[in-house]
Amino acid sequence: MKSFTLNEIALACGGQYVGDESFKNTEISSVERDSRNIKENSLFLAIKGERVDGHDFIEKCFESGALCALCEKAPENPSKPCIVVDSTLDAVKKVARAYREKFDIPIVGISGSVGKTSTKEMIAAVLSSRFNVHKTAGNLNNELGVPLTLFGMNENTEAAVIEMGISGFGEMTRISEMVQPTIEVITIIGECHLENLGDRDGVFKAKTEMFKNLREGGRVVLNGDDDKLSQVTEVKGERPIFYGLNGEAYTAENIKNNGALGVDADLILKGKRVKVTVPAIGTYMVANALAGAAVGELLGLDTEEIKKGVESYRTVGSRANLVDTGYIRIVDDCYNANPTSVKASIDTLLNLGGRSVALLGDMKELGKNELALHREVGEYARKCDLVIAVGPLAQALAEGAGGVHFVTKEDAMESLPRLIHEGDTVLVKASHSMQFEKLVEFLKELK
């Protein structure tokens, strides 16, 4: 971390410093929410969760080397300093904002209903051609994860790519207040978190809350193929930079999906043609590459650096990850799901050859029209050779697809060996809470 003292932290969050005054100008080494990750001179975040209260671990963290605890109540006679606040969660956001102000570097804030993680990885890959890049790890993209991501920046960080995820109104405002992006990217306005946001207009409103916290002189990069985003004409006096396949300044031609061998395309970057092979299985990754190219050019990268970055992209986690077991091929895309992303994954599946099997589960947080949306996705999936739907909501999906339905993963596992044949290509996708990674592991063992 850059130099960040206990006194600066207390001032940033308005907390009460309790303990030995001689430690006030001591610098922390890291910020940790998990007591198992404590390092020498860490700041421990004592957060009260549904099952565990971090306040119960303060003294243990001190014994492990923590310098201080940010907490709502200090232990009696604490052995090391505490900074006491009304809400640890609210305080850490203020502290993260103060830490971000120590950096005069490009910071890209990215969101979208679909593809924000893969686009974040693509932008980071492109920028890594020139800069030392810090990026969001794992799923640290919410109101606690984003502060932890910001705290991961250090004196060697030359650029950062921060993923910003939301599920309700107001969250993007609070997150972007911390991030203060110099460049903002939105991928797609899709049907997600409709339980809280109502419809796509609500999603658009919630995502674009970020605009108010764009850094002065910053730029916005939007997917011009999205009907909602394409209507944005100005943000803080500047026209957005659009990318997409509809003839924008950042567009692409001669797209060829080679399945497991990647996607070939000519990227057209304000008239300059750059031939690339995107090392991913989905044609939609060309749009992500264009987003990366647009951000790269904003930050002064040349076409060779952009090409090198695009071609160094690597898939992360359970996101369109192709697994060849020798018996079948699995498209492990089970990290999350909404109607827009499932349809895109089905398109990817159909490009890969072999008998196409879509193993799909419940999509959560879709609100009052959830069954109709599941049925609509099922109808879209009819082009697959076989659709296997799992979960209570997925019954409507199975009906739309004319497919097979199982209530639980365990029921599905009993029948998968007879339903799936050697040489099949199997897409596995559902909302994260469905824990479809268990089905991926089961499929890996089929012979």
Residue pairs with C-beta under 8 A, 6 or more apart in sequence:
1 27
1 28
1 29
1 30
1 31
1 99
1 151
1 153
1 154
2 99
2 102
2 103
2 153
2 154
2 155
3 27
3 102
4 27
4 28
4 99
4 102
5 24
5 25
5 26
5 27
5 28
6 17
6 23
6 24
6 25
6 26
6 28
6 43
6 67
6 68
6 81
6 83
7 17
7 24
7 25
8 98
9 15
9 28
9 43
9 68
9 70
9 83
9 95
9 98
10 16
10 17
10 24
10 83
11 98
12 94
12 95
12 97
12 98
12 99
13 70
13 83
13 85
13 90
13 91
13 92
13 94
13 95
14 85
14 91
14 94
15 70
15 83
15 84
15 85
15 91
16 83
16 84
16 85
17 24
17 81
17 82
17 83
18 74
18 78
18 81
18 82
18 83
18 84
19 68
19 78
19 80
19 81
19 82
20 80
20 81
23 67
23 68
23 80
23 81
24 81
26 41
26 67
27 41
28 41
28 42
28 43
28 67
28 68
29 39
29 40
29 41
29 42
29 67
30 39
30 41
30 42
30 43
30 151
31 42
31 43
31 45
31 92
31 95
31 147
31 148
31 151
32 38
32 39
32 42
32 43
32 44
32 45
32 61
32 66
33 44
33 45
33 47
33 54
33 144
33 148
35 44
35 54
35 57
35 60
35 61
35 64
38 44
38 61
38 64
38 65
38 66
39 65
40 65
41 65
41 66
41 67
42 61
42 65
42 66
42 67
43 66
43 67
43 68
43 69
43 70
44 54
44 57
44 58
44 61
44 66
44 68
44 69
44 70
45 54
45 69
45 70
45 88
45 92
46 53
46 54
46 55
46 57
46 58
46 69
46 70
46 71
46 72
46 88
47 54
47 88
47 89
47 144
48 54
48 55
48 72
48 88
54 71
54 88
55 71
55 72
55 73
55 75
58 69
58 71
58 74
58 75
58 78
58 82
59 75
59 78
59 79
61 69
62 69
62 78
62 79
62 80
66 80
67 80
67 81
68 80
68 81
68 82
68 83
69 78
69 80
69 81
69 82
69 83
70 82
70 83
70 85
70 88
70 91
70 92
70 95
71 82
71 83
71 84
71 85
71 88
72 84
72 85
72 86
72 87
72 88
73 84
74 82
74 84
75 82
83 91
85 91
89 143
89 144
92 144
92 147
93 143
93 147
93 174
93 177
93 178
95 147
96 146
96 147
96 150
96 151
96 178
97 177
97 178
97 180
99 150
99 151
99 153
100 107
100 150
100 153
100 178
100 179
100 180
101 180
103 153
103 157
103 160
105 157
105 158
105 159
105 160
106 127
106 131
106 159
106 160
106 182
106 183
106 299
107 159
107 160
107 162
107 179
107 180
107 181
107 182
107 183
107 215
108 123
108 127
108 159
108 160
108 161
108 162
108 181
108 182
108 183
108 184
108 185
108 295
109 162
109 164
109 176
109 179
109 181
109 183
109 184
109 185
109 210
110 116
110 119
110 120
110 123
110 161
110 162
110 163
110 164
110 184
110 185
110 186
110 187
111 163
111 164
111 165
111 166
111 172
111 185
111 186
111 187
111 207
111 210
112 119
112 185
112 186
112 187
112 188
112 189
112 190
112 207
112 223
113 187
113 188
113 189
113 190
113 191
113 192
113 203
113 207
113 338
113 340
113 341
114 187
114 188
114 190
114 192
114 338
114 340
114 341
114 344
115 187
115 188
115 284
115 287
115 288
115 341
115 344
116 141
116 163
116 164
116 165
116 187
117 163
117 316
117 317
117 319
117 335
118 280
118 285
118 288
118 315
118 316
118 319
118 320
119 185
119 187
119 288
119 291
119 292
120 135
120 136
120 161
120 163
121 135
121 313
121 314
121 315
121 316
122 285
122 288
122 289
122 291
122 292
122 310
122 313
123 161
123 185
123 291
123 292
123 295
123 296
124 133
124 135
124 161
125 292
125 309
125 310
125 312
125 313
125 314
126 292
126 293
126 295
126 296
126 301
126 305
126 306
126 309
126 310
127 133
127 159
127 161
127 292
127 295
127 296
127 299
127 301
127 309
128 309
128 312
129 296
129 301
129 305
129 306
129 308
129 309
129 312
130 299
130 300
130 301
130 305
131 158
131 159
131 299
132 156
132 157
132 158
132 159
133 157
133 158
133 159
133 160
133 161
134 149
134 152
134 153
134 154
134 157
134 159
134 160
134 161
135 160
135 161
135 162
135 163
136 145
136 146
136 149
136 161
136 162
136 163
137 149
137 152
138 145
138 317
139 145
139 165
140 146
140 148
140 149
140 163
141 149
141 162
141 163
141 164
141 165
142 165
142 166
142 171
142 175
143 171
143 174
143 175
145 165
146 162
146 164
146 175
146 178
146 179
147 178
149 162
149 163
150 160
150 162
150 178
150 179
153 160
159 299
162 179
162 181
164 172
164 175
164 176
164 179
164 210
166 172
166 175
166 193
166 206
166 207
167 193
167 196
167 197
167 365
168 193
168 196
168 197
168 206
169 196
169 197
169 202
169 205
169 206
169 209
170 209
171 206
171 209
172 206
172 207
172 208
172 209
172 210
173 209
173 210
173 212
173 213
175 210
176 184
176 209
176 210
176 212
176 213
176 214
177 213
179 213
180 213
180 215
181 210
181 213
181 214
181 215
181 218
182 214
182 215
182 217
182 218
182 219
183 218
183 219
183 220
183 221
183 295
183 298
183 299
184 210
184 211
184 214
184 218
184 219
184 220
184 221
184 235
185 220
185 221
185 222
185 291
185 295
186 207
186 208
186 210
186 220
186 221
186 222
186 223
186 229
187 223
187 226
187 287
187 288
187 291
188 223
188 226
188 229
188 340
189 200
189 203
189 204
189 207
189 226
189 228
189 229
190 200
190 203
190 338
190 339
190 340
190 341
191 199
191 200
191 203
191 338
191 339
191 340
191 366
191 373
192 203
192 338
192 340
192 365
192 366
193 203
193 206
193 365
194 202
194 203
194 365
194 366
194 367
194 369
194 370
195 365
195 366
195 367
196 202
196 365
197 203
197 205
197 206
198 367
200 228
201 228
203 228
204 228
204 229
208 232
211 220
211 235
211 236
214 220
214 235
214 236
216 236
218 236
219 238
219 240
219 241
219 298
220 232
220 235
220 238
220 240
220 241
221 240
221 241
221 242
221 243
221 291
221 294
221 295
221 298
222 229
222 230
222 232
222 240
222 241
222 242
222 243
223 229
223 230
223 242
223 243
223 244
223 287
223 291
224 230
224 242
224 243
224 244
224 246
224 248
225 244
225 245
225 246
225 287
226 244
229 240
229 242
230 242
232 240
233 239
233 240
234 240
241 249
241 250
241 294
241 298
242 248
242 249
242 250
243 249
243 250
243 251
243 287
243 290
243 291
243 293
243 294
244 250
244 251
244 287
244 290
245 251
245 252
245 255
245 286
245 287
249 269
249 270
249 294
250 267
250 268
250 269
250 270
250 290
250 291
250 293
250 294
251 267
251 268
251 290
252 265
252 266
252 267
252 268
252 286
252 287
252 289
252 290
253 265
253 266
253 268
254 264
254 265
254 266
255 263
255 264
255 265
255 283
255 286
256 263
256 264
256 265
257 263
257 281
257 282
257 283
257 351
258 264
259 281
259 351
259 352
259 353
260 281
260 322
260 324
260 329
260 352
261 277
262 277
262 278
262 279
262 280
262 281
263 277
263 278
263 280
263 281
263 282
263 283
263 285
263 286
264 275
264 276
264 277
264 278
265 275
265 276
265 278
265 286
265 289
266 273
266 274
266 275
266 276
267 273
267 274
267 275
267 276
267 286
267 289
267 290
267 293
267 306
267 310
268 274
269 293
269 294
269 297
269 303
269 306
270 297
272 303
274 293
274 303
274 306
274 307
275 307
276 289
276 307
276 310
276 311
277 311
278 285
278 286
278 288
278 289
278 310
278 311
278 313
279 311
279 313
279 314
280 313
280 315
280 320
281 320
281 322
281 331
281 348
281 351
281 352
282 320
282 344
282 345
282 347
282 348
282 351
283 347
283 348
283 351
284 344
284 347
284 348
285 313
289 310
289 313
292 306
292 309
292 310
293 306
293 310
296 305
296 306
296 309
297 306
301 309
315 321
317 335
318 332
318 333
318 334
318 335
318 437
318 440
319 333
319 335
320 331
320 332
320 333
320 345
320 348
321 331
321 332
321 333
322 329
322 330
322 331
322 332
322 352
323 329
323 330
323 331
323 332
323 440
323 444
324 330
325 443
325 444
325 446
327 422
327 446
327 447
328 420
328 421
328 422
328 423
328 424
328 425
328 426
328 443
328 446
329 352
329 354
329 424
329 425
329 426
330 425
330 426
330 428
330 440
330 443
330 444
331 345
331 348
331 349
331 352
331 425
331 426
331 427
331 428
331 429
332 428
332 437
332 440
333 345
333 348
333 427
333 428
333 429
334 428
334 429
334 430
334 432
334 434
334 436
334 437
334 439
334 440
335 432
336 431
336 432
337 360
337 361
337 363
337 429
337 430
337 431
338 363
338 366
338 431
339 363
339 366
339 373
339 376
339 377
341 429
342 360
342 363
342 377
342 380
342 381
342 429
343 377
343 380
345 427
345 429
346 358
346 380
346 381
346 383
346 384
346 427
348 427
349 356
349 358
349 384
349 425
349 427
350 356
350 383
350 384
352 425
353 425
354 423
354 424
354 425
355 385
355 386
355 421
355 423
355 424
355 425
356 383
356 384
356 385
356 386
356 424
356 425
356 427
357 384
357 385
357 386
357 387
357 388
357 419
357 420
357 424
357 425
357 426
357 427
358 381
358 384
358 386
358 387
358 388
358 401
358 403
358 426
358 427
358 429
359 388
359 390
359 412
359 416
359 426
359 427
359 428
359 429
359 436
359 439
359 443
360 377
360 381
360 387
360 388
360 389
360 390
360 394
360 397
360 427
360 429
360 430
361 389
361 390
361 391
361 394
361 429
361 430
361 431
361 434
361 436
362 374
362 390
362 391
362 392
362 393
362 394
362 430
362 431
362 434
363 370
363 373
363 374
363 377
363 393
363 430
363 431
364 393
364 431
364 433
365 431
366 373
366 374
370 393
371 393
371 396
372 396
374 393
374 394
374 395
374 396
374 397
374 400
375 396
375 397
375 399
375 400
376 400
377 397
377 400
378 387
378 389
378 396
378 397
378 398
378 399
378 400
378 401
378 402
378 403
379 400
379 401
380 400
381 387
381 397
381 400
381 401
381 403
382 400
382 401
382 402
384 401
384 427
386 403
386 404
386 419
387 397
387 398
387 401
387 402
387 403
387 404
388 403
388 404
388 405
388 406
388 412
388 416
388 419
389 395
389 397
389 398
389 401
389 403
389 404
389 405
389 406
390 405
390 406
390 407
390 408
390 409
390 411
390 412
390 430
390 434
390 436
390 439
391 407
391 408
391 430
391 434
392 407
394 405
394 430
395 405
395 407
397 403
397 405
398 404
398 405
399 405
404 415
404 419
406 412
406 415
409 434
409 435
409 436
409 438
409 439
412 439
413 439
413 442
416 439
416 442
416 443
416 446
417 446
420 426
420 443
420 446
426 443
428 436
428 439
428 440
428 443
429 436
430 436
